[in-house]
Amino acid sequence: MGFTAMGLAQNSISGVIKNENNEVLSNVEVLVSDAAIQTKSNENGLFELKNLPIGKITLIFKKENFEIKSEEIAIGKQEQKIMVVVLEEEAHHIDEILVSSIFNKTQNENVVKIDHINLKNIQNEGAINLSDAIATNPGVNVVSTGVSIGKPVIRGLSGNRVLTYTQGIRLENQQFGEEHGLGLNANGQESVEIIKGPASLLYGSDAMGGVLFFNPEKYAANNQTEFSVNQVVNSNTQGSNSSVTLKTSEDKFKFLVQNNYTTHADYQTPNGETVVNTRFIEKDFKVGTSYATSRYVADFRYNYNDLNLGLPEEDIEDARFRTPLYPSQKIENHLLSFNQKVFFKNSKLEATAGYVFNNRKELEAADEVALFMKLKTFNYNVRYYLPDFGKFETIIGFQGMNQENRNFGEERLIPNAKISDIGFFGTSQYKMEKSLLQFGVRYDFRIVNIHEFGEIGTEGSFQKLDKNFESINASVGFKTEITEKITSRINIATGFRAPNLSELSSNGVHEGSNRYEIGNPNLKNEQNFQVDLNVDYNAEHFDFFANGFYNSINNYIFIAPNGNTIDDNFVYDYLQNNAALFGGETGIHLHLHEIDWLHMTSSYEMVIGKLDNKMNLPLIPANQWKNNFRANFNVSKNIKNSFVFLQANYTFNQNNVSEFETKTGNYLLLSSGIGTDIELKKSNFNVYLTATNLLNKEYIAHLSRLKADGIYNMGRNIVLGVNFKL
């Protein structure tokens, strides 16, 4: 890369992009990582970016079949730079900028190993919901109730122990509930970054087990308008997913709008039985707008998600077709986020504010609202990126949340309550020639106020409770290049989680699990200490990785029967004991020189979780061996990026079960698919055909909520997807 500089009226970068043979490259994406600014190179390989922020910025260059290139550049006021960029053909991997990381670096420049998944590619492999798509990643699984409800599990931890971020804000939607999924539609999500292990330093309470950080759809390239229509149909559920997206961008202003509609009937098991009331209907609307100058970037996003889903129970009459029967849930999510960045000469200030409104109803009949909860959450996050001091990069900041839950239904799972918390943190990174050292510390304080309700001692009553929780956490990580091809990382971090409202105050029957649950107002913070070790070997045609972890959790909160019954429901208490989880993931990516169009990946994952009394933790996924064989090729000038794949995923027996779980047998699942891009003048199609559970295998996943009733998971499903872009 080379560049020259000259004074002009505004900050801009222009240049030409070539390959290693000095041939110009068209349609190369050029992005600014700190701002919603992007463009594409034209047929002559030329590009130009205007209204760039002053100071140090990172440019990203992306094109299919080429390695992603990132360049850090300092640009002053009223300065233009002219660049010559050379992209190398893709050899073994791509290196994305990680938005969820502390310093927004590429994986190669990051101390913590973070997995980046392009969700548009994963959707081609036939996942019906977002949780299933994420579960393709080693170390990630899903607790499911049919096909409509999926809760991600990271290394054996789920629910409130895994924090979800979307649109740059913390997603709060009663996620502790068992009959509750992510509440996000896959359309409009560009990618997801997965942090495995405590991330409390950046994200606070509930990030003890990890973070799912969803990156929203990018705006159109500068001075371009894009229109796309996406349609996916599923054979097993007779399901349909329709999406329409419009994007338009100028130099300073950008806008996008997207509308999604999804409907699925009941799913069928491999033996042909219909699992009644696993149907659902989802409506989703997204809008975003951005404004950028040389000193200021703002991005506003709004997402409305309406999910109407059936809850499978015994003796439900199979009536109607797609409309959910009773009992059912109707969940509305409103997510508003506003991100601002102010650029100074050698530093940057970033502030994000978010408002989440969750409206959750559980209906027993058309005119019978059993549960009706309104959860309002305002959260904020402020970070100041200090000027570099020698080889040190430093960030200081604070973030917090104000939340209120209110009940309006006949029943109450959790009380009316208010939660307020705030956390302060600082972290630094020291860069050496071939190594990185990162360290930081954080302090959090949370106030929980629970309102009294009902006659104390009766079902559904709640005692008044005022509780304070606080925690100090720290992390240190070290990355080094042992050789040109071998990189190792070690991270030591603490994390915490304050008890949620259900754990503190439950007093009644949880219909999703048929348990009478009693909360414990004396619960303490969960506090964990985790050590992660990662080794990566990256050669031209062969990659290998090995991740190991040990996670010690003090005051782990769990639920256990106390031997009593109330109204024929077994009574469960919330208890605490110390626990430990350990295991890891290992895998290879083979991509031979003689047949470089063929990619073979294989990974193995395991996790073991036990309490101090040697009892097994619940919801620990079985060991898995995941394999993928994929061929990528171009058929002609107009038929490009074609692919054929075969997946073979083997799940081992799960015999390490808690006292209210049963053992699960092993099974092998095959999936296959084919797809391609078709270019027609100024428009193009993407079409794919995928089959999941190809052999129609009868199996029950260990983390299926329907396992207790002996109900099989979904049988063979044929997925046809077409995406049309103008």
C-alpha positions in Angstrom: 0.0 0.0 0.0 1.2 3.5 -0.7 -0.4 7.0 -0.5 0.3 10.7 -0.9 -1.4 13.6 0.8 -2.5 17.1 -0.3 -4.7 19.8 1.1 -8.4 20.0 0.0 -11.6 21.3 1.3 -12.6 18.1 3.1 -11.2 14.9 4.4 -11.2 12.2 1.8 -9.3 9.1 0.7 -9.2 7.9 -2.9 -7.2 5.4 -4.8 -7.0 2.3 -6.9 -7.3 -1.4 -5.8 -5.4 -4.1 -7.7 -4.5 -7.8 -7.3 -1.0 -9.3 -7.1 -0.8 -9.4 -10.9 -1.4 -5.6 -11.1 -4.9 -6.1 -12.4 -7.6 -3.7 -11.2 -10.3 -5.0 -9.0 -13.9 -3.8 -9.2 -16.7 -4.2 -6.6 -14.3 -4.2 -3.7 -16.1 -3.1 -0.5 -14.2 -0.2 1.2 -15.4 0.5 4.7 -14.5 2.8 7.6 -14.7 0.7 10.8 -15.6 3.6 13.1 -18.3 5.2 10.9 -21.2 4.2 8.7 -19.1 5.2 5.6 -18.5 2.8 2.8 -18.2 2.6 -1.0 -17.2 0.1 -3.8 -14.5 0.3 -6.4 -15.7 0.9 -9.9 -14.8 -1.0 -13.1 -11.4 0.7 -13.2 -10.6 -0.3 -9.6 -11.0 3.3 -8.4 -12.7 4.4 -5.1 -13.3 7.5 -3.1 -14.4 8.2 0.5 -15.5 11.6 1.6 -16.3 13.3 5.0 -13.9 11.0 6.8 -13.5 11.5 10.6 -10.2 13.1 11.6 -7.6 11.2 13.6 -6.8 7.5 13.4 -9.2 5.4 11.4 -9.2 1.9 10.1 -10.1 1.1 6.5 -11.4 -2.3 5.5 -11.1 -3.8 2.0 -13.3 -6.8 1.2 -14.0 -8.9 -1.9 -15.0 -12.5 -2.5 -12.1 -14.9 -2.9 -9.6 -12.3 -1.5 -8.1 -11.8 1.9 -9.7 -9.0 3.9 -7.2 -6.1 4.2 -7.2 -3.6 7.0 -5.2 -0.4 7.1 -4.9 2.0 10.0 -4.4 5.6 8.8 -4.1 9.0 10.5 -5.9 11.7 8.6 -5.9 15.4 9.5 -8.3 18.3 8.9 -8.9 19.1 5.2 -6.6 16.4 4.0 -6.8 14.0 1.1 -4.9 10.8 0.8 -4.4 8.8 -2.4 -3.7 5.1 -2.0 -2.7 2.1 -4.0 -4.1 -1.0 -2.4 -3.1 -4.6 -3.3 -5.4 -7.5 -2.3 -4.1 -11.0 -2.0 -6.1 -14.1 -3.1 -7.7 -15.8 -0.2 -5.4 -18.5 1.2 -6.9 -19.9 4.3 -9.0 -17.4 6.3 -10.5 -13.9 6.5 -9.8 -11.4 9.3 -12.8 -9.3 10.2 -12.9 -6.2 12.3 -14.5 -7.2 15.7 -16.9 -4.6 16.9 -17.4 -6.4 20.2 -13.8 -6.3 21.1 -12.4 -3.6 23.3 -10.4 -1.8 20.7 -12.3 -2.8 17.6 -9.4 -4.6 16.1 -9.1 -7.5 13.7 -8.9 -11.0 15.2 -5.2 -11.1 14.5 -4.8 -7.9 16.6 -7.0 -9.0 19.4 -6.0 -10.6 22.7 -9.3 -12.4 23.3 -10.4 -15.1 20.8 -13.8 -14.0 19.4 -15.7 -16.0 16.8 -17.2 -14.0 13.9 -20.1 -15.6 11.9 -21.5 -14.2 8.7 -25.2 -14.8 9.2 -26.1 -14.5 5.6 -23.9 -17.4 4.8 -25.2 -19.5 7.7 -28.8 -19.0 6.6 -28.0 -20.8 3.3 -27.4 -23.9 5.5 -31.1 -24.2 6.4 -31.4 -22.8 9.9 -35.0 -21.8 10.7 -34.3 -19.4 13.6 -31.4 -17.3 14.7 -30.4 -19.5 17.7 -30.0 -22.6 15.4 -27.8 -20.5 13.1 -25.5 -19.5 16.0 -25.3 -23.2 17.2 -23.2 -24.1 14.1 -20.2 -22.5 16.0 -18.0 -24.8 18.1 -18.9 -24.4 21.8 -22.4 -23.0 21.1 -25.6 -24.9 21.5 -29.3 -24.1 21.9 -32.1 -24.9 24.4 -35.1 -25.3 22.2 -38.9 -25.7 22.5 -39.8 -26.8 19.0 -38.6 -24.6 16.2 -40.0 -21.3 17.5 -38.1 -20.9 20.8 -34.3 -21.2 21.0 -32.0 -20.0 23.8 -28.3 -20.0 23.1 -25.9 -21.9 25.3 -22.2 -21.0 25.5 -19.9 -23.6 27.1 -22.7 -24.9 29.3 -24.1 -21.5 30.4 -27.4 -20.0 29.2 -30.2 -17.7 30.2 -29.1 -14.7 32.2 -25.5 -15.9 32.1 -25.2 -15.1 28.4 -25.7 -11.4 27.4 -27.1 -10.4 24.0 -26.3 -7.1 22.3 -28.0 -5.8 19.3 -27.8 -2.4 17.6 -25.0 -1.7 20.0 -27.3 -2.0 23.1 -28.1 -4.5 25.7 -31.2 -6.6 24.8 -33.6 -7.0 27.8 -36.7 -9.0 27.1 -37.4 -11.3 30.1 -34.7 -13.6 28.8 -34.6 -15.6 32.0 -37.9 -17.2 31.0 -37.8 -20.8 29.9 -40.4 -20.4 27.2 -38.6 -17.5 25.6 -36.2 -17.2 22.6 -33.9 -14.4 21.5 -36.7 -12.2 20.2 -34.6 -11.2 17.1 -35.2 -11.8 13.5 -32.3 -13.1 11.4 -33.1 -10.7 8.5 -31.3 -7.4 9.1 -28.5 -9.0 11.1 -25.2 -8.8 9.2 -23.1 -11.0 11.5 -22.7 -12.1 15.1 -19.6 -12.1 17.2 -19.4 -14.6 20.0 -17.3 -14.0 23.2 -16.9 -17.3 25.1 -16.1 -16.6 28.7 -16.5 -13.7 31.1 -16.9 -10.4 29.4 -18.0 -8.4 32.5 -15.2 -5.9 32.0 -16.9 -4.4 29.0 -20.5 -5.4 29.5 -21.2 -5.8 33.3 -23.6 -8.2 34.9 -25.0 -11.2 33.0 -21.9 -11.3 30.7 -20.4 -13.9 33.0 -20.8 -16.8 30.5 -20.3 -14.8 27.3 -21.7 -12.3 24.9 -23.6 -12.6 21.6 -23.0 -9.3 19.8 -25.2 -8.9 16.7 -24.0 -6.4 14.0 -27.0 -4.9 12.1 -27.3 -4.7 8.4 -24.9 -2.2 6.8 -26.1 0.8 4.9 -25.7 1.0 1.1 -22.4 2.2 -0.4 -22.0 6.0 -0.8 -24.2 7.5 -3.5 -26.0 4.3 -4.2 -29.5 2.9 -3.8 -30.2 -0.8 -3.2 -33.4 -2.7 -3.3 -33.7 -6.4 -2.4 -36.4 -9.0 -2.0 -35.7 -12.2 -0.1 -38.0 -15.3 0.0 -37.4 -18.6 1.9 -39.8 -21.6 2.0 -39.5 -24.7 4.3 -41.1 -28.1 3.5 -41.4 -29.5 7.0 -43.3 -26.6 8.5 -44.7 -25.3 5.3 -43.0 -22.2 6.4 -42.4 -18.9 4.6 -40.0 -16.1 5.4 -40.3 -12.9 3.3 -38.2 -9.8 3.5 -38.0 -6.5 1.5 -35.2 -4.1 2.0 -34.5 -0.6 0.7 -31.2 1.3 1.2 -30.0 4.6 0.0 -26.9 6.6 0.8 -25.3 10.0 0.1 -22.0 11.3 1.3 -23.4 12.4 4.7 -26.8 10.9 5.0 -27.8 7.2 4.9 -31.1 5.4 5.3 -32.4 1.9 5.3 -35.8 0.3 5.9 -36.7 -3.4 6.0 -39.9 -5.4 6.5 -40.0 -9.1 7.4 -42.9 -11.6 7.7 -42.4 -15.2 8.9 -45.0 -17.9 9.3 -44.6 -21.6 10.2 -47.1 -24.3 10.7 -46.5 -27.2 13.2 -43.4 -29.2 12.6 -43.3 -32.9 11.8 -41.1 -35.5 13.5 -39.3 -38.1 11.4 -42.1 -40.7 12.0 -44.6 -38.3 10.5 -46.3 -37.1 13.7 -47.3 -33.4 13.9 -46.2 -31.6 17.1 -49.3 -29.5 17.7 -48.9 -25.8 18.5 -45.3 -25.4 17.6 -46.4 -23.0 14.9 -45.6 -19.3 15.0 -46.0 -16.0 13.2 -43.4 -13.2 13.3 -43.6 -9.7 12.0 -40.4 -7.6 12.0 -39.7 -4.0 10.9 -36.4 -2.2 11.0 -35.4 1.3 10.1 -32.0 3.1 10.4 -30.5 6.4 9.5 -26.9 7.8 9.8 -25.2 11.1 9.5 -21.5 11.6 9.2 -19.0 14.5 9.0 -15.3 14.8 9.6 -15.8 15.2 13.4 -19.1 13.6 14.1 -21.0 10.3 13.2 -24.5 9.5 14.4 -26.5 6.3 13.8 -30.1 5.8 14.8 -31.9 2.4 14.6 -35.3 1.2 15.4 -36.6 -2.4 15.4 -40.1 -3.6 16.0 -40.6 -7.4 16.5 -44.0 -9.0 17.0 -44.0 -12.7 17.7 -47.1 -14.8 18.2 -46.1 -18.4 19.1 -47.9 -21.5 20.3 -46.9 -23.4 23.4 -47.1 -27.2 22.9 -49.0 -29.0 25.6 -50.9 -32.3 25.9 -54.5 -32.6 24.7 -54.5 -29.6 22.4 -57.0 -30.0 19.6 -55.3 -29.6 16.2 -57.5 -26.8 14.8 -56.8 -24.1 12.2 -53.6 -24.1 10.2 -51.0 -21.5 11.0 -52.6 -19.3 13.6 -51.2 -20.4 17.1 -53.7 -22.2 19.3 -54.0 -21.7 23.1 -51.9 -21.6 25.2 -49.8 -19.1 23.3 -47.5 -16.2 23.8 -47.6 -12.8 22.1 -44.4 -10.9 22.5 -43.7 -7.4 21.3 -40.2 -5.9 21.3 -39.4 -2.2 20.6 -35.7 -1.5 20.3 -34.4 2.0 19.8 -30.7 2.9 19.8 -28.7 6.0 19.2 -25.0 5.9 18.7 -22.7 9.0 18.5 -19.0 9.3 17.9 -17.1 12.6 18.3 -13.6 12.6 16.8 -10.7 14.7 18.1 -7.2 15.0 16.7 -5.8 12.0 18.7 -8.8 10.6 20.6 -12.5 9.7 20.3 -15.6 9.9 22.4 -18.4 7.4 21.8 -21.8 7.3 23.5 -24.7 4.9 22.9 -28.2 5.2 24.4 -30.8 2.5 24.1 -34.5 2.0 25.0 -36.0 -1.5 25.0 -39.7 -2.0 25.5 -40.8 -5.6 26.0 -44.6 -6.4 26.1 -45.1 -10.1 26.9 -48.5 -11.8 27.1 -49.4 -15.5 27.8 -52.9 -16.4 26.7 -54.8 -19.4 28.0 -57.8 -18.6 25.8 -59.0 -15.8 23.5 -60.3 -13.7 26.4 -58.0 -15.0 29.2 -54.7 -13.2 29.7 -52.8 -15.3 32.2 -49.5 -13.3 32.1 -49.1 -9.8 31.0 -45.7 -8.1 31.7 -44.3 -4.8 30.5 -40.6 -4.4 30.8 -39.1 -1.0 30.1 -35.3 -0.7 30.0 -33.1 2.3 29.3 -29.4 1.6 29.0 -26.4 3.8 28.2 -22.7 3.3 27.4 -20.0 6.0 27.2 -16.4 5.3 26.2 -13.5 7.7 25.8 -10.6 6.5 23.7 -7.6 8.3 25.1 -4.7 9.5 22.9 -2.1 6.8 22.5 0.7 7.0 25.1 3.8 5.4 23.6 2.7 1.8 22.8 -0.3 2.0 25.1 -3.9 2.3 23.9 -6.4 3.1 26.7 -10.2 3.3 27.1 -12.1 4.6 30.1 -15.9 4.6 30.4 -19.1 4.0 32.3 -22.4 2.2 31.5 -25.6 1.6 33.2 -29.2 0.5 33.1 -32.6 1.6 34.5 -35.3 -1.0 34.3 -38.9 -1.4 35.4 -41.2 -4.4 35.3 -45.0 -4.2 35.7 -47.7 -6.8 35.8 -51.2 -6.5 34.3 -52.3 -10.2 34.0 -54.2 -12.6 36.3 -50.9 -14.4 37.2 -47.5 -13.2 38.1 -44.3 -15.0 37.5 -42.1 -12.1 38.7 -43.1 -9.1 40.8 -43.4 -5.4 40.0 -39.8 -4.2 40.4 -37.2 -1.6 39.5 -33.5 -2.2 38.8 -30.8 0.4 38.5 -27.1 -0.2 37.9 -24.0 1.5 36.9 -20.5 0.4 36.2 -17.1 2.2 35.7 -14.2 0.6 33.8 -10.8 1.2 32.4 -8.6 -1.0 30.1 -5.3 -0.7 28.3 -3.5 -2.6 25.6 0.3 -2.6 25.2 1.6 -3.5 21.8 5.0 -5.2 21.3 6.7 -6.4 18.1 5.0 -9.8 18.1 2.9 -9.7 21.3 0.0 -7.9 22.9 -0.7 -7.4 26.6 -4.2 -6.3 27.7 -5.5 -5.6 31.2 -8.4 -3.8 32.8 -10.6 -3.4 35.9 -14.3 -2.6 36.5 -16.6 -1.7 39.4 -20.4 -2.3 39.3 -23.2 -1.4 41.6 -26.9 -2.6 41.3 -30.0 -1.7 43.2 -33.1 -4.0 43.1 -36.4 -2.8 44.5 -39.2 -5.4 44.6 -42.8 -4.3 45.4 -45.0 -6.2 47.8 -48.0 -7.9 46.4 -50.8 -10.2 47.7 -51.2 -11.9 51.0 -47.8 -13.1 52.1 -47.6 -16.9 52.2 -50.1 -17.5 49.4 -49.3 -18.5 45.9 -48.5 -15.5 43.7 -47.6 -13.2 46.6 -44.3 -11.3 46.8 -42.5 -9.7 49.8 -41.1 -6.2 49.6 -37.4 -6.5 49.0 -34.6 -3.9 48.6 -31.3 -5.4 47.7 -27.9 -4.0 46.7 -25.3 -5.9 44.7 -21.8 -4.8 43.9 -18.7 -6.4 42.3 -15.2 -5.6 41.2 -13.8 -7.5 38.3 -10.6 -7.6 36.3 -9.0 -9.3 33.3 -5.6 -9.8 31.8 -4.7 -11.3 28.5 -1.6 -12.0 26.5 -1.2 -12.8 22.8 2.0 -13.7 21.1 3.2 -15.0 17.8 5.3 -18.0 18.7 6.3 -18.5 15.1 5.1 -16.9 11.8 2.3 -19.6 11.7 1.6 -20.2 15.4 -0.3 -17.8 17.6 -1.2 -18.4 21.3 -3.5 -16.5 23.6 -4.1 -16.8 27.4 -6.8 -14.9 29.2 -7.6 -14.7 32.9 -10.8 -12.9 33.8 -13.4 -12.6 36.5 -17.1 -12.1 35.9 -20.3 -11.8 37.9 -24.0 -12.0 37.7 -26.6 -10.5 40.1 -29.6 -12.8 40.8 -32.6 -12.0 38.5 -36.1 -11.3 39.7 -37.3 -14.9 39.2 -34.5 -16.3 41.3 -35.0 -13.8 44.1 -38.8 -13.8 44.3 -40.6 -16.6 42.4 -43.7 -17.9 44.2 -45.9 -20.0 42.0 -46.3 -22.6 39.2 -44.1 -22.1 36.2 -46.3 -23.4 33.4 -43.4 -23.9 31.0 -41.8 -26.6 33.3 -44.8 -27.6 35.5 -42.8 -26.7 38.7 -43.9 -24.7 41.7 -40.8 -22.4 42.1 -39.9 -20.6 45.3 -37.3 -17.8 45.1 -34.6 -17.0 47.6 -34.2 -13.4 48.7 -30.9 -14.2 50.3 -29.1 -15.1 47.1 -25.7 -13.5 46.5 -23.8 -12.5 43.3 -22.5 -15.4 41.2 -18.8 -14.7 40.8 -16.6 -16.6 38.5 -12.9 -16.9 37.6 -12.0 -18.3 34.2 -8.8 -19.2 32.4 -8.8 -19.6 28.6 -6.0 -20.9 26.5 -6.0 -20.7 22.7 -3.5 -21.9 20.1 -4.0 -21.2 16.4 -1.9 -22.6 13.6 -2.4 -20.9 10.2 -0.6 -22.2 7.1 -1.4 -21.5 3.5 -3.7 -24.5 3.1 -4.2 -25.8 6.6 -5.6 -24.2 9.8 -5.8 -25.7 13.3 -7.1 -24.3 16.5 -7.4 -25.6 20.1 -9.3 -23.8 22.9 -9.3 -24.9 26.5 -11.1 -23.3 29.5 -11.6 -23.8 33.2 -14.5 -21.8 34.8 -14.9 -21.7 38.5 -18.2 -20.2 39.8 -18.8 -19.2 43.4 -22.4 -19.1 44.6 -23.8 -20.7 41.4 -27.6 -20.4 41.4 -29.5 -23.5 40.6 -33.0 -25.0 41.2 -33.7 -28.3 43.0 -36.8 -30.1 44.3 -37.4 -30.0 48.0 -39.6 -33.1 48.2 -42.9 -31.3 48.7 -45.8 -30.8 46.3 -48.4 -28.0 45.9 -51.5 -28.7 43.9 -49.8 -31.8 42.4 -46.8 -29.8 41.3 -43.4 -30.6 42.7 -41.9 -27.7 44.6 -38.4 -26.4 43.6 -36.2 -24.0 45.6 -33.5 -21.7 44.3 -30.2 -22.6 46.0 -26.5 -21.7 45.7 -23.4 -23.8 45.7 -19.9 -23.5 44.1 -19.6 -25.0 40.7 -17.0 -25.6 38.0 -17.2 -26.0 34.2 -14.3 -27.1 32.0 -13.7 -28.3 28.5 -12.9 -26.8 25.1 -13.1 -26.9 21.3 -10.6 -28.0 18.7 -10.8 -28.1 14.9 -9.1 -28.0 11.5 -9.7 -26.3 8.2 -8.2 -28.1 5.2 -8.0 -26.4 1.8 -5.4 -28.1 -0.4 -3.4 -26.3 -3.1 -4.2 -28.8 -5.8 -8.0 -28.6 -5.1 -8.2 -25.2 -3.5 -11.9 -25.0 -4.4 -12.6 -27.6 -1.7 -12.8 -26.7 2.0 -13.0 -29.3 4.7 -13.6 -28.3 8.3 -13.9 -30.5 11.4 -14.4 -29.5 15.0 -14.9 -31.3 18.4 -16.4 -29.7 21.4 -17.0 -30.8 25.0 -18.0 -29.3 28.3 -18.4 -30.8 31.8 -20.2 -29.0 34.6 -20.4 -30.0 38.3 -21.4 -28.6 41.6 -19.0 -28.9 44.6 -21.1 -31.8 45.8 -20.2 -33.6 42.6 -23.8 -33.3 41.2 -24.0 -32.6 37.5 -25.2 -29.1 36.4 -28.3 -29.1 34.3 -28.5 -28.1 30.6 -24.9 -29.2 29.8 -24.8 -30.0 26.1 -23.5 -33.4 24.9 -20.1 -33.6 23.2 -20.3 -33.0 19.5 -18.2 -33.6 16.4 -19.1 -31.2 13.5 -17.9 -31.7 10.0 -18.4 -29.7 6.8 -17.3 -30.4 3.3 -17.8 -27.4 0.9 -16.9 -26.8 -2.7 -16.8 -23.2 -4.0 -16.5 -22.4 -7.7 -17.5 -20.1 -10.6 -19.5 -21.6 -13.4 -19.3 -18.7 -15.8 -18.9 -14.9 -16.0 -22.5 -14.5 -14.9 -22.9 -17.5 -12.6 -20.5 -17.0 -9.7 -19.9 -17.9 -6.1 -21.5 -21.3 -6.6 -21.3 -23.8 -3.8 -22.1 -27.4 -2.8 -21.8 -28.6 0.8 -22.3 -31.6 3.0 -22.5 -31.5 6.8 -22.1 -34.5 9.1 -22.6 -33.7 12.8 -22.3 -36.5 15.3 -23.7 -35.9 18.9 -22.4 -38.3 21.6 -24.3 -39.8 24.5 -25.0 -37.4 27.3 -24.9 -39.5 30.5 -23.8 -36.7 32.9 -27.2 -35.4 33.8 -28.7 -33.4 36.8 -31.2 -35.0 39.1 -34.3 -33.8 37.1 -32.9 -34.7 33.7 -32.7 -38.0 31.8 -29.8 -39.4 29.7 -29.8 -38.9 26.0 -28.6 -41.2 23.2 -26.2 -40.5 20.4 -27.2 -39.6 16.8 -25.7 -38.5 13.5 -27.3 -35.8 11.4 -26.6 -35.1 7.7 -27.4 -31.9 5.8 -26.6 -30.9 2.2 -27.1 -28.0 -0.1 -26.3 -26.2 -3.3 -26.5 -22.5 -4.3 -25.2 -19.8 -6.6 -25.2 -16.1 -7.5 -26.6 -15.2 -11.0 -25.7 -11.7 -12.4 -28.1 -10.1 -14.9 -27.0 -6.7 -16.1 -27.6 -4.3 -13.1 -29.3 -6.9 -10.9 -28.5 -10.3 -9.5 -30.1 -13.4 -7.9 -28.9 -15.6 -5.1 -30.6 -19.0 -5.0 -30.0 -22.0 -2.8 -31.6 -25.4 -2.0 -30.8 -27.1 1.3 -31.9 -30.2 3.1 -31.5 -30.6 6.8 -31.7 -33.9 8.7 -31.2 -35.5 5.2 -31.8 -39.1 6.4 -34.9 -38.2 8.4 -33.2 -39.4 11.6 -35.3 -40.0 14.7 -33.6 -38.2 17.6 -34.2 -36.1 20.7 -31.7 -33.4 21.5 -30.5 -33.3 25.1 -31.4 -29.6 25.4 -34.9 -29.9 23.9 -37.7 -28.9 26.3 -39.9 -31.4 24.7 -37.6 -34.3 25.6 -39.5 -34.9 28.9 -42.6 -35.9 26.8 -40.6 -38.1 24.4 -41.2 -35.8 21.4 -38.7 -36.1 18.6 -36.9 -33.1 17.0 -37.9 -32.0 13.5 -37.5 -34.5 10.6 -36.2 -33.8 7.2 -36.7 -30.2 6.0 -36.1 -28.9 2.5 -35.3 -25.2 2.3 -35.5 -23.1 -0.9 -34.2 -19.5 -0.8 -34.2 -16.8 -3.4 -32.7 -13.3 -2.9 -33.2 -10.7 -5.7 -31.1 -7.5 -5.6 -31.4 -4.3 -7.8 
